[in-house]
Amino acid sequence: MKKIILGMVLVALLMTVGVFGIIAYNVISGDNRIEFSSSQNASQEKSHKDSNRSSKTSESNHSKGNPPKIDVQTTQFSLDFMNSDVRNEFNGVALGMSRESIESEFGNSDGDVAVGQSNAERYGDLAVTYDSDDKVKNIYVAPSNISVEEFKSLHGTPTIDDNDGLVYDDNPNNDFSILITTENGEIKTIENVDQIP
């Protein structure tokens, strides 16, 4: 009789170790689909999900979110940005949006990019400046590793080309111009601004 009881205890112990082994494996691999059949283990599942949810919330606060990728070397970019009035909104970012809503969508800033005498906060290939209330004041496209010559080969000769940057304004009858800051022969930022006279 003692052997039977000892055997049952050993089986129960092995099952418990197995269940916790599966839970540990799923937590490490990020799989949240743990299913238990008994009601006793349902409370373990709830506890596991609650702990996993709080760890995911903590991770999401530090994650990179979904920063935009914008290919400035396409005719689509030329149509959507270079030849469209997007001074107030582009790629889901609008003037006046809060830093909180930007970072909930894109994650934390990837760093700064110099724009004239100030800096804009970069989120993937997009950058913004904030006012004192943490509201978006300016929107920029901030490509990486695009030379001025590469850019001009697709988008043509700029209206103004000097040491401070480039201006594209093919249509004097619209209300906007494209202002591009450059540094060391590379494109730093592209902004859709009020028309430059």
Backbone bond lengths (Angstrom), bond angles and torsions (degrees), N, CA, C in turn:
res aa  C-N    CA-C-N  psi(-1)  N-CA   C-N-CA  omega(-1)  CA-C   N-CA-C  phi
1 M - - - 1.436 - - 1.523 111.53 -
2 K 1.348 115.73 -39.93 1.452 120.36 178.93 1.525 110.43 -61.60
3 K 1.349 116.66 -37.11 1.460 120.18 -179.55 1.527 111.04 -66.16
4 I 1.334 116.52 -38.08 1.470 119.93 179.34 1.524 110.17 -65.86
5 I 1.341 116.85 -45.46 1.470 121.23 179.73 1.521 109.29 -64.25
6 L 1.320 116.68 -44.52 1.464 120.71 178.42 1.523 110.59 -61.48
7 G 1.325 117.67 -39.68 1.467 122.12 177.15 1.516 111.64 -63.85
8 M 1.342 117.88 -42.07 1.461 121.60 179.38 1.529 111.13 -66.10
9 V 1.326 116.56 -40.05 1.470 120.66 177.40 1.525 109.62 -63.94
10 L 1.317 116.30 -41.96 1.462 120.58 179.87 1.529 111.10 -64.17
11 V 1.347 117.29 -42.39 1.466 121.70 177.44 1.533 110.32 -62.64
12 A 1.339 116.94 -44.32 1.471 121.02 179.38 1.529 110.11 -62.78
13 L 1.318 116.68 -41.26 1.460 121.50 178.52 1.523 110.87 -63.29
14 L 1.336 117.45 -45.12 1.467 121.23 178.50 1.527 111.31 -63.22
15 M 1.346 116.91 -39.53 1.470 119.64 178.28 1.528 110.74 -64.36
16 T 1.343 116.48 -41.52 1.467 120.44 178.94 1.524 110.38 -63.15
17 V 1.319 116.89 -45.19 1.470 120.93 177.84 1.528 110.03 -61.66
18 G 1.324 116.97 -41.12 1.473 120.84 178.58 1.520 112.11 -62.53
19 V 1.349 117.28 -44.70 1.472 121.35 179.68 1.528 109.65 -61.98
20 F 1.340 116.68 -46.36 1.460 118.92 179.75 1.533 111.57 -67.83
21 G 1.312 116.88 -30.77 1.465 120.32 175.25 1.521 111.34 -64.75
22 I 1.347 115.72 -42.44 1.475 120.01 177.77 1.525 110.16 -64.61
23 I 1.319 116.78 -43.32 1.470 120.51 178.61 1.524 110.01 -60.40
24 A 1.333 117.17 -47.83 1.466 120.77 -179.73 1.525 110.69 -60.38
25 Y 1.325 117.43 -43.27 1.466 121.25 179.13 1.525 110.57 -61.12
26 N 1.333 116.98 -45.33 1.470 120.74 -178.72 1.515 111.90 -66.96
27 V 1.321 117.63 -36.67 1.463 120.38 177.78 1.529 109.75 -65.06
28 I 1.315 116.12 -45.38 1.468 120.20 -179.62 1.517 111.01 -64.98
29 S 1.331 117.81 -40.19 1.468 120.24 -177.80 1.522 112.09 -85.49
30 G 1.345 119.08 -5.25 1.459 122.39 177.53 1.506 114.17 81.55
31 D 1.338 119.44 12.95 1.463 122.24 -179.92 1.521 108.71 -87.46
32 N 1.340 116.66 119.05 1.459 121.27 -177.23 1.520 113.04 -97.55
33 R 1.306 119.25 4.89 1.457 121.99 -173.49 1.517 111.28 -92.11
34 I 1.299 117.78 61.00 1.455 121.85 178.75 1.520 107.93 -90.95
35 E 1.326 117.11 127.39 1.456 121.14 -178.93 1.524 108.59 -123.34
36 F 1.319 115.31 131.91 1.449 121.66 176.80 1.516 108.49 -117.13
37 S 1.328 116.18 148.59 1.460 118.36 -178.07 1.519 112.68 -96.51
38 S 1.303 119.10 -26.34 1.466 118.97 -176.75 1.522 110.41 -94.75
39 S 1.329 116.19 152.56 1.460 120.29 -178.55 1.522 111.35 -70.07
40 Q 1.333 117.01 -26.50 1.451 119.94 178.32 1.526 109.59 -63.19
41 N 1.323 116.52 -40.27 1.448 119.92 -178.23 1.521 112.43 -80.54
42 A 1.330 119.43 -11.78 1.465 122.27 178.79 1.526 110.23 -61.46
43 S 1.338 116.87 -37.39 1.458 118.85 179.22 1.523 110.28 -68.14
44 Q 1.353 117.20 -33.80 1.464 119.60 175.21 1.519 110.35 -64.33
45 E 1.341 116.88 -39.43 1.463 120.77 179.24 1.522 110.39 -63.55
46 K 1.360 117.57 -45.02 1.454 121.22 -179.83 1.514 109.86 -61.29
47 S 1.339 116.09 -44.75 1.452 120.21 178.89 1.522 110.55 -60.81
48 H 1.335 116.69 -42.86 1.468 121.14 178.95 1.524 110.93 -62.83
49 K 1.347 116.74 -45.44 1.467 120.30 -178.99 1.520 110.52 -64.01
50 D 1.350 117.77 -42.12 1.460 120.71 179.86 1.517 110.63 -62.31
51 S 1.341 116.32 -43.80 1.458 118.68 179.65 1.520 110.64 -68.08
52 N 1.326 117.48 -37.42 1.461 121.11 178.33 1.531 110.48 -66.75
53 R 1.351 117.43 -40.03 1.459 121.64 179.66 1.524 110.05 -62.69
54 S 1.352 117.72 -44.23 1.456 119.14 -178.89 1.516 110.59 -67.93
55 S 1.337 118.26 -33.63 1.452 119.02 176.96 1.519 110.49 -70.12
56 K 1.349 118.32 -35.49 1.468 120.81 177.45 1.510 110.77 -68.27
57 T 1.343 118.41 -38.87 1.451 120.87 177.83 1.513 109.68 -61.18
58 S 1.323 116.09 -43.75 1.454 119.97 178.40 1.520 110.72 -61.88
59 E 1.346 116.85 -42.86 1.463 120.20 178.82 1.515 111.06 -64.25
60 S 1.343 118.80 -40.54 1.457 120.80 -176.23 1.513 111.18 -67.01
61 N 1.328 118.01 -28.23 1.450 119.87 177.29 1.520 111.30 -67.67
62 H 1.317 117.27 -23.16 1.451 121.06 -178.93 1.521 112.18 -109.99
63 S 1.321 117.61 2.87 1.460 119.81 -175.82 1.513 110.67 -78.62
64 K 1.300 114.34 171.91 1.447 120.83 -179.66 1.518 112.40 -87.60
65 G 1.310 118.46 -2.61 1.458 119.61 178.98 1.515 110.98 63.28
66 N 1.317 115.60 -142.96 1.455 121.16 -177.66 1.533 109.56 -129.19
67 P 1.336 118.15 69.56 1.465 120.07 -176.66 1.529 111.19 -65.76
68 P 1.340 117.31 143.18 1.463 120.55 -175.57 1.517 113.36 -71.87
69 K 1.318 114.93 146.54 1.461 123.22 171.52 1.527 106.26 -110.54
70 I 1.319 117.64 122.04 1.460 122.02 -177.53 1.523 107.98 -125.92
71 D 1.307 116.71 117.74 1.464 121.61 178.99 1.522 108.72 -91.94
72 V 1.333 116.08 104.07 1.467 120.66 -176.84 1.528 112.24 -76.60
73 Q 1.310 117.08 -8.05 1.466 121.10 -178.41 1.531 110.67 -99.08
74 T 1.327 116.30 45.50 1.464 120.89 177.77 1.524 109.29 -134.44
75 T 1.314 115.68 155.18 1.461 119.58 175.57 1.527 109.86 -68.81
76 Q 1.333 117.73 -26.61 1.463 120.27 177.06 1.519 110.68 -63.27
77 F 1.339 117.69 -42.21 1.468 120.64 176.81 1.521 109.89 -63.72
78 S 1.321 116.76 -39.22 1.458 120.56 177.95 1.527 110.59 -58.87
79 L 1.333 116.53 -43.89 1.467 120.52 179.32 1.529 111.78 -70.44
80 D 1.335 116.47 -47.47 1.465 121.41 -172.29 1.527 114.30 -76.00
81 F 1.332 117.54 -24.96 1.464 119.66 -174.93 1.524 112.10 -124.66
82 M 1.303 116.79 -52.96 1.466 120.56 -174.82 1.529 112.02 -67.68
83 N 1.327 117.33 -31.33 1.464 121.14 -176.22 1.530 112.94 -118.50
84 S 1.323 116.94 22.92 1.467 121.82 177.50 1.517 109.12 -133.53
85 D 1.307 115.93 147.95 1.459 121.05 178.77 1.531 108.72 -82.02
86 V 1.319 115.91 96.31 1.471 121.50 179.31 1.526 110.05 -120.56
87 R 1.336 115.23 37.31 1.472 119.47 -179.78 1.525 111.96 -64.12
88 N 1.315 117.65 -32.73 1.467 120.98 -173.69 1.527 114.34 -99.46
89 E 1.327 117.20 -18.07 1.465 119.47 -178.08 1.520 109.76 -160.33
90 F 1.325 115.17 136.10 1.462 120.42 175.23 1.517 109.19 -153.38
91 N 1.319 115.74 135.87 1.464 122.85 174.40 1.529 112.52 54.92
92 G 1.336 116.89 38.04 1.458 121.04 177.69 1.516 114.74 83.15
93 V 1.335 118.24 2.04 1.457 121.97 178.57 1.529 107.70 -110.46
94 A 1.334 116.09 127.88 1.465 120.71 -178.99 1.522 110.09 -122.54
95 L 1.324 115.53 151.25 1.458 120.06 174.27 1.528 108.09 -57.60
96 G 1.339 116.16 139.36 1.460 121.08 179.30 1.521 114.54 91.11
97 M 1.345 117.92 -9.87 1.473 119.36 176.85 1.526 109.69 -65.78
98 S 1.314 116.12 150.62 1.461 120.33 -179.63 1.526 110.74 -82.30
99 R 1.324 114.28 154.25 1.472 120.54 174.23 1.523 109.83 -57.00
100 E 1.335 116.23 -38.87 1.463 120.78 -178.68 1.532 111.05 -59.50
101 S 1.356 117.28 -44.75 1.470 118.03 -179.80 1.519 111.65 -70.25
102 I 1.316 118.13 -34.70 1.469 120.69 177.00 1.532 109.10 -62.95
103 E 1.328 116.24 -48.11 1.464 119.45 -175.18 1.528 112.36 -75.32
104 S 1.322 117.78 -22.79 1.466 117.75 174.67 1.530 110.01 -71.52
105 E 1.316 117.27 -28.19 1.468 121.27 178.01 1.531 111.97 -85.53
106 F 1.330 117.38 -45.83 1.461 121.49 -171.22 1.521 114.64 -103.82
107 G 1.327 118.21 -10.87 1.456 120.71 -174.78 1.516 109.93 87.99
108 N 1.311 116.02 -172.75 1.459 120.70 -179.73 1.517 110.84 -69.49
109 S 1.310 115.52 155.83 1.458 122.01 179.67 1.532 110.59 -58.92
110 D 1.352 115.17 142.78 1.470 121.25 176.96 1.525 111.75 -82.25
111 G 1.329 117.66 -1.98 1.460 121.80 -176.91 1.517 109.68 130.01
112 D 1.320 115.48 -168.79 1.459 121.29 -177.14 1.513 111.46 -106.88
113 V 1.340 114.81 156.77 1.455 121.81 171.34 1.528 106.07 -132.39
114 A 1.340 116.59 133.82 1.459 121.33 -177.78 1.520 110.27 -71.36
115 V 1.344 115.07 132.03 1.460 122.21 175.85 1.520 105.84 -132.39
116 G 1.338 116.16 101.74 1.469 119.12 -176.80 1.517 110.09 60.70
117 Q 1.339 115.07 -125.32 1.465 120.60 -178.65 1.528 113.11 -91.86
118 S 1.330 117.32 1.89 1.472 119.51 -178.90 1.526 110.09 -125.82
119 N 1.315 115.31 -176.72 1.460 121.95 178.58 1.519 109.96 -124.10
120 A 1.325 115.09 144.94 1.458 121.50 174.32 1.518 107.47 -111.11
121 E 1.321 116.28 149.18 1.463 120.66 178.32 1.519 108.91 -88.04
122 R 1.324 114.34 130.31 1.464 121.57 -173.91 1.525 111.47 -94.46
123 Y 1.338 115.18 137.15 1.463 123.15 173.82 1.525 105.76 -131.81
124 G 1.315 117.62 95.52 1.460 120.18 -173.90 1.521 109.33 62.92
125 D 1.340 117.34 -126.18 1.468 121.40 -179.38 1.523 112.42 -96.88
126 L 1.333 116.12 17.18 1.454 121.44 177.46 1.526 107.30 -120.36
127 A 1.323 116.72 148.20 1.465 120.21 176.58 1.516 108.08 -139.33
128 V 1.324 115.93 150.44 1.460 120.89 178.65 1.520 109.70 -139.24
129 T 1.334 114.94 153.42 1.458 120.03 166.86 1.524 106.23 -108.42
130 Y 1.341 114.34 149.54 1.464 120.75 -179.80 1.521 109.30 -113.72
131 D 1.343 115.72 149.77 1.459 119.43 172.78 1.527 108.52 -84.74
132 S 1.325 116.83 -173.31 1.467 120.53 -176.32 1.532 113.14 -67.36
133 D 1.342 116.92 -16.54 1.466 120.61 177.26 1.526 112.31 -96.62
134 D 1.344 116.95 13.63 1.469 122.66 -177.99 1.524 112.48 60.57
135 K 1.317 116.10 38.29 1.471 122.86 174.46 1.524 107.97 -109.13
136 V 1.336 117.09 144.14 1.467 121.59 -178.62 1.520 110.24 -62.03
137 K 1.337 115.04 125.50 1.464 122.02 -179.13 1.529 111.10 -105.62
138 N 1.340 117.34 -35.63 1.466 122.96 179.34 1.520 109.09 -142.07
139 I 1.340 115.63 148.28 1.467 122.23 178.71 1.519 107.99 -120.73
140 Y 1.324 116.68 132.09 1.458 122.45 -179.39 1.524 110.02 -130.48
141 V 1.302 116.27 150.66 1.455 121.25 163.63 1.517 104.74 -94.60
142 A 1.320 117.08 131.69 1.464 121.94 -175.30 1.528 109.64 -127.07
143 P 1.340 116.66 80.26 1.469 119.17 -177.06 1.526 111.51 -72.31
144 S 1.310 115.23 160.70 1.467 120.77 177.32 1.524 109.63 -109.96
145 N 1.306 114.95 136.61 1.475 122.03 172.08 1.518 114.08 56.65
146 I 1.333 117.21 45.35 1.464 121.75 173.65 1.522 107.03 -115.64
147 S 1.316 116.12 117.98 1.463 118.98 179.88 1.521 110.15 -78.40
148 V 1.333 114.68 157.18 1.461 120.75 177.64 1.523 109.56 -58.88
149 E 1.325 117.14 -41.75 1.466 120.90 -178.16 1.530 111.63 -65.51
150 E 1.330 117.09 -41.38 1.476 120.39 176.00 1.524 110.57 -59.78
151 F 1.335 114.96 -45.22 1.459 120.31 -178.15 1.535 110.21 -62.51
152 K 1.330 116.09 -46.39 1.473 119.90 -178.89 1.525 111.46 -66.06
153 S 1.311 117.79 -31.23 1.468 119.55 -179.63 1.529 111.64 -64.12
154 L 1.336 117.82 -28.68 1.467 120.57 177.55 1.526 112.13 -93.46
155 H 1.340 116.59 -42.73 1.462 120.63 -171.52 1.529 113.92 -94.70
156 G 1.317 117.43 -3.57 1.456 120.58 175.90 1.516 113.82 88.59
157 T 1.309 114.47 -175.75 1.458 121.92 -177.85 1.526 109.36 -76.02
158 P 1.341 117.12 129.31 1.460 119.44 -179.99 1.535 111.50 -71.65
159 T 1.316 115.69 158.40 1.462 121.73 175.66 1.519 109.80 -66.72
160 I 1.318 116.59 -41.72 1.473 123.03 176.10 1.517 107.65 -127.52
161 D 1.330 115.71 135.02 1.467 121.42 179.60 1.513 107.33 -139.19
162 D 1.323 117.19 104.26 1.474 119.75 177.68 1.522 109.89 -140.76
163 N 1.329 115.75 -173.26 1.471 120.89 -175.82 1.523 112.83 -64.58
164 D 1.337 117.56 -25.19 1.460 120.49 -178.49 1.515 112.37 -80.62
165 G 1.334 117.58 -18.75 1.450 120.37 -179.73 1.513 111.91 148.22
166 L 1.327 114.85 -157.71 1.455 121.76 -176.68 1.517 109.51 -126.13
167 V 1.326 115.66 152.37 1.454 121.70 171.55 1.517 107.09 -130.78
168 Y 1.329 115.53 129.37 1.463 121.26 173.74 1.528 107.09 -111.42
169 D 1.331 116.31 126.02 1.458 121.19 177.09 1.521 108.06 -155.04
170 D 1.324 115.68 82.94 1.463 121.05 -177.13 1.525 113.08 -78.60
171 N 1.324 116.91 -15.00 1.462 120.13 -174.87 1.526 110.12 -126.29
172 P 1.331 118.04 101.93 1.467 119.77 -179.31 1.533 113.10 -69.58
173 N 1.335 118.08 -8.81 1.460 121.25 -177.66 1.527 113.81 -94.04
174 N 1.335 117.66 -0.68 1.469 117.90 175.23 1.526 108.97 -98.86
175 D 1.322 117.62 -178.94 1.465 120.98 -173.71 1.524 114.00 -103.81
176 F 1.328 118.01 7.11 1.465 118.77 -175.06 1.526 111.74 -133.95
177 S 1.330 112.92 159.98 1.464 122.14 173.07 1.517 107.56 -133.35
178 I 1.318 116.31 163.65 1.465 121.68 176.24 1.520 107.62 -106.47
179 L 1.318 116.03 117.86 1.463 122.79 -178.95 1.525 108.38 -106.46
180 I 1.330 116.28 125.48 1.464 121.28 -176.63 1.515 109.35 -122.14
181 T 1.332 116.01 125.93 1.456 120.01 173.82 1.521 108.44 -94.30
182 T 1.317 114.73 141.41 1.467 120.90 -178.55 1.525 109.52 -128.45
183 E 1.302 114.36 159.59 1.463 120.00 175.88 1.514 108.51 -155.18
184 N 1.321 116.74 125.88 1.465 122.70 178.87 1.529 112.26 52.38
185 G 1.326 115.97 41.94 1.458 120.22 176.49 1.523 115.19 76.60
186 E 1.347 117.45 10.87 1.467 121.70 179.42 1.520 110.06 -118.66
187 I 1.319 115.67 149.75 1.464 121.34 174.69 1.525 107.86 -77.26
188 K 1.337 117.12 126.16 1.472 120.68 177.86 1.523 110.83 -98.36
189 T 1.350 116.71 -54.29 1.460 120.35 179.18 1.519 110.67 -141.62
190 I 1.314 115.65 153.38 1.463 123.14 176.67 1.528 105.70 -128.21
191 E 1.340 115.20 127.09 1.465 119.41 -176.07 1.526 109.50 -131.32
192 N 1.308 115.93 140.86 1.452 123.60 175.32 1.536 105.18 -96.00
193 V 1.360 117.18 110.65 1.471 121.75 -170.99 1.524 111.06 -122.32
194 D 1.341 115.66 169.93 1.459 119.93 171.90 1.521 108.29 -56.15
195 Q 1.318 116.30 147.09 1.471 120.51 -173.24 1.526 111.14 -56.12
196 I 1.318 114.07 132.41 1.457 121.68 178.92 1.528 107.67 -89.92
197 P 1.352 117.82 123.52 1.468 119.20 -178.02 1.526 112.21 -68.20
